[in-house]
Amino acid sequence: MVHGHVAPGFERIADAFERGQADDPGGAQLCVYQGGNVVVDLWAGADPETHVPVGGDSLFVLWSTTKGMVAIIAALLIEQGQLDPDQPVSQVWPEFGVGGKDQTTVAHLLSHSAGLPFFPSAAGIESGDLPNWARCVETLAAAEPLWAPGTASWYHPFTFGYLNGEVIRRVTGKSVSELFAERIARPLDVDAWIGGLPVAREIDVTHRSRMSPVSSTSPAGLWSRHGVDLSDPVVQELLEEVQSIPDMVEFLNSAEGHQMEFGGAGGIASARSVARIYAATIGEVDSVQLFSTQTRDFVTQPRTAGLGPVSQLAAVPNQKLAEFGLGFWLGSQFESGRFASGGTFGHPGAGGNIGFAHPDSNMAVAHTCTGMWSDDSRPDPRMGWAEPLADLAGA
């Protein structure tokens, strides 16, 4: 059963959300702001592990939707003159300037073009090591990039938070967790954290689980068919990424995972909170606006236009490379391509989490879920609400 409310004119969104939840063994939330006001606030289902019903204030691990929250912090610091995207990282983090990284810029880290998409396999970092901030950033500082920074684009799933978090710590003296609480969560009065979840709120965090798994062609098989040399050291490292930290779902369901600062995937919030935060990036929400229109335009300029994958994979067809600004995923987060226009910026998260702003319609949208959709043979049926919402937004 679906709970919550929608404003007049948004009834089709509720109908689509209800249809999408009909076969979901877990739970989900959907929240939409328009013009600083809530127009959709829906939730359904239950935690698949505890069977506790999902409520409007239930908390979800955001996975990579967290990266959008880090990008918002970066935008705030850029607007205030504390962070320069064109500055070499080594100027604020001297230990980083080795192994061919002396010209790596802050923008390269934010736009997934730094050549450090994951920890070097030789470092042996596993999920249990992720709370050790010093070890993680020291490993990245000493690493050699897999490509010349700024010459290729490849998603940095887990290293993103450490790379950008350490730069932010060096320029402000504070962690991403502290800045997020001080400059975003408290001013907007939202239940959201990037690390440091209060122990009393642990009970409110839902558990994620995989759903609809299917067998698909492995990257190694696909790449090999197109002539990729699987013995190439860079290719071997990229393949290692596919298998890296296989117990991440379990780890991010744990109290330890909820406590640590993990800016790549460990944020915790409700859809209400994520939508409210994005609403404050495109206008005022209860007198709070996070940054100016000029800053928004600057941080959402494409930074990876024209960048392909690493040269070793150039012959592989149909590679879906997202366009990135300064930390933000630009354009559509949906298989259908809806919300591709209108200045959309935000960030999706693994398996169905979504957060974005659509400036042209003055909408901010967030979806959280317990089930991690992993059926790559068909679109996620839970996302049917995106079609009528895009119709209303003219997107």
N, C-alpha and C positions, 0 to 999 in steps of 0.2 A: 504493500500500500504506500502511495506517495503522500507525503505531508508537506505543509508549507502554504505558500500563496504566490499568486502572480498578479500584477497590475492589469487593469482592463486593456485589452488588445494583445496581451501576451498569453492567452489561453492555449494557443497551439503549442507553445513551448512546454507547458505542463503536460499536454496530451502526448507529445513526442517523448518527453522524459519518462512518463509512465510506461509507454510501450517499450522503451529501451531497457527499463528495469525489470520487465516481466520475467525474463529468464536469467537474471543476474543472481547468482547464489550469494552474493555479498551485499554491499550497500554503496550508496553514492550520494553526493550533494551537488547542486547546481545553484549558482547565484549570479545575478546580473544587476549591475548598476547602470542607470542612464541619467545623465545630468546630475550626478551626485546623489541620486535616490535609488533605493532598492526597488526593482521592478519584477524580479524573479528570485524566489528563495524557496528551494525545494530540497527534499531529502527522502530517502527510501532505503529499505533493506536493513541488514544487520551485519555485525562483525562476523566473518565466516569462522573464526576460531572460538570466540566467546559467546556468540549468538546474541549479544547485547544489541538492541535496536539502535540504528544510527539516528542521531538527532541533528538539529541544525547547528549545534555547537560542538559536535563530535570532531575530534582531531584526526588528521591524516598525515602520514609521511608524504611529502610532496615530490620526492624524487627530483628529477631535473627541473621541475617548476621552480625549485629553489634557486636555480641560476638566474632567473628573472628578478628575484628579490636581491641577489647580490648585485645585479646590473643596476637596480634602482639606487642602491647605496653608492655605487660608482658614479652614477649621474649626479647625485647630491654633492659628492666630493668634487666632481668636475665643475659644477656650477659655483661652488664656493672657493674654487682656485686651489684646492688641496691636492688634486690629482690631475696630472697632465697626461693624456693618452698617448701623446707623441714622444714622451720622455723615455729614454732607454731605461729598462728595468734596473740595470746595474747601477744607475745613479742613486737609486734609493735602496737597493738590495745588492751591495757590492759582491757578495759571494756568488751571485747568479751569473756574473759576467764572464763565465769560463765555457770552454767546450764549444765555441762558436755562437754563444748567446749574447755577446757584448752589444750587438745592435738590435736585440729583441726589445720591442717597445711594449708599453702597457697596453696599447691597442691590440697588439698581437695576442696577448694573453686573454683579453676580453673577447676577441673574435675567433678563437679556436684556430689560429694560424701560426701558433708558436712552435709547432713541431714537438710538443710534449703531451701527446694525447693521453698518456698513462705513465705509470711508474715503470722504469726499465725493469724488464723481467728478472734481470740478474740481482736486483735489489731485494727480491723475495718478499715484497710487501703484500700482506694479506689483510682481510677485513679487520682482524684483531689488532693490527698495527695502526689503523686509521686514526684512533684517538691520540696517537703520539705525534702531535703537530711538529715537534722539532725534527723527528726522524723523517717525516714526509717532506718537509720543505728543504731539509738538507739534502735529501736524495734528489729532488728536482733541481736544486741549485747546482749540483755536481753533474747532472745528466747532460748528454749531448743530444741536441734535437734530431729528430728523424728526417727533417728537411730544413732548408734555410728558412728561417722565420719570415713570414710574409709572402712566401712563394707558393704555398699550397694551403688547403683547408681540410681539416679532418677533426671531427667532433672530439672534444676533450671531456669525456664523461665524468671522470672522478677527480682528475688533477685540477680542473677549473677552479674549484673552491680553494685549494691550497695555493695555487699560483697567484690568484687575485687577492685572496685573503692575506697572504704575506705582504704583498705590495701595500695593501690598505693598512695593515698593521704598522708597516715601516713609516708611512707618511702621516699617520694620525696618532700612533701610539696606542690604538685600541683595536680590538678584534672585530671581525664582522658581526659576531654575536652581540657584542656590546653596542656597536653602532646601530644595528638593526633595532634593538630594543629602545635605544635612546631617541633615534631620529625617525623611526617609522612606527613600530608597534605601539609605543606609549602615546605619541601624539594622536594616532588614529584610533586608539583604544581597541586594539584587535588582539585576539588570541593567536599569536604567531611567534615562532622562535626559529633561529638558526643556531642550535646548540643551547644547552642550559635549560631544557624543559624542567619546570618545577616538579619535584617528586610527587606532589599532590595531584598533578595533572596527568601522570603516567596512565592512570586508569581510564582516561578519556581518549587515549590514542588507539585507533583501530589497527587491525592487523591486515597486511596485504598478503595476497596469495595469487599464484599464477592461475589463469583460466584459459580454456580452449587451446591447449598446446597442440601444435601440428608439427609434423616433420617437414623441414624445408631443406633446400640445398645448402650445404655448409659453404661459408665464404671460401674455404680452400678449394672445394670442388668447382664453384663458380669461377673463381679467379684462374684456376688451372685450365679450364676449358677455353679461356680467352688468352692463353699464352703467358700468363703471369708466372714468373720464376719464383716458385715457393721457397727456394733455398736462399733467396735474397735476404740479407739481414733485416732490412726495413720491413719487408713483407712478413718475415717471421715474427717481428715485434708486433705488427698489426694483427696477425692471427692470434698472438698471445692475448691481445686485448679482448678478443671475443670470449676467451675462456677465463679472463681475469676475475678474481674475487667471486667465484661461483655461489658462495653462500651469502651474497649481499642482501637478498630478500630476508633471509633469516636474521641477519645482523641488524638490519634496519627495522625489524620487528622487536628488537630487544631494548631494554632500558638503557644499556650502555650506548647503543646506537642513537638513542634519542637525546642523550646528554651531550654528546660530542659536537663540536662545530664541524660541519661537513657541508660546505657551501656548494658542492656539486650536486648533492642529492638528499641531504638530511634535514631540510626544513620541515617544520611541523605547523600545520594550521588547518582551519576550516575553509571551505569554499567562500563563506561569508567574508572571512578575513582577507583572502587573496583578492577577491573582487573589489573589496573596499580599498585595498592598497593600490590596485591599478586605477581605480576611479580617481584617486588623489594624484595620479600622474598626468591626468588630462583635464583636471578641473578641481574645484574646491569640494571637499567633503567635510561638512561641519567646520568650515573656516580653515581647513588644512589643505594646502596644495604642496606637494612634495618638491616639485621643481617647475621652472618656467617653460612656456611653449618653445622658447628659443633653445633651451637646453634639450628638451625632448627632440626637437628637430635635429640637433647636433648628434645626440647619442643614437638616433635611429637611422642615420645615414648608412647605406650599405658599405661594409668594410671588406667583404669577401667577394665582391662582384668580379667575375673573370678568373677567380682562383679555382682551379680544378683540384682533384685529389693528387696525392703524390704521384710522381712520374711513373713509378713502377705499376700503377693501376690505371694508367691512362686508357688502355684498350678495353677496360671492362665497361660494358654499356649500361645505361639506365641507372646510373648512380644518383641517388637522391641526396643532393647536397643542399642543406639549408643555407639561406642567406642570413648573415649576421651583421648587426651593428656593433655597438660597444656593449657586448654582453647580451643583447636582446636578439631573439629569433624574430626575423622580419617576415611578414606575410602570413599565409595560412598555416595552421597547425593540423588541418583536417585532410583526410584522404581525398575528399571531394573537391578540395581547393577553395572552399568558401572562406570568406574573410581574407582573401589574397590582396584585395585592394583596400583603400581607405586609410592607409597609414598604420595598419595593424602591427603591433609589437608586443612581445611577451616571451613566454617559454613553455613548451609542453614538458611533461614528465612521463617516465616509462609507464606504459600500460594503460593510460587513460587520464592522468592528471593534466590539467590545462589551466593556464592563466594568461590573459592578454587584455590589452586595451585597443579599442577601435575608435580613433579620434574623430573620424568623419561622422559617426553616429553618436558620439559621446557615450559609448558603451564600454563597460569593463566587465569581463566574464571570467568565471572560474568554475571548474569541475574537479571534484575529488572523488576517488573511488577506492574500494578495497581490492577489487579484482584487477590483476595486471593482464590486460588483453595481449595475447601472444600468437593469435592466429593470423599469419601473414598472407592467407589466401583470400581474405575478405575483410571489408571494413568492419570496425567495431560497431555493433548494433546499438550500443548505449549512446552513441553520439548523434542519433537522429535529430535531436533538438537543435543541432547546428543549422540545419536547413531552414526551418521557419524563422529562427533568430536572424540568420543572414538575410532572409527576405525582408524582415522588418528593418534591418540596418542598412539595406540597400547595398549589401556586400556579397 
